[in-house]
């Protein structure tokens, strides 16, 4: 899915490796990220398990981590789905 197409859908797939990497680089627990992004811990857990999320949630996570929402989006490359 291209970034442009992903932003038109209601839900997006988060790049889990990037999210977890940014979170752990800040030495944040899932609870701390949830608090900073004003989302539930369950939401962070589900996203880190690979479940898609709403664009607004992606934006909150990105803002809390100091990156753009596009940076956290998973974009499939050739050979990935």
Secondary structure, 3 states (H helix, E strand, C coil): CCHHHHHHCCEECECHHHHHHHHHHCCCCHHHHHHHHCCCHHHHHHHHCCCCEEHHHHHHHHHHHCCCHHHHECCCCCCCC
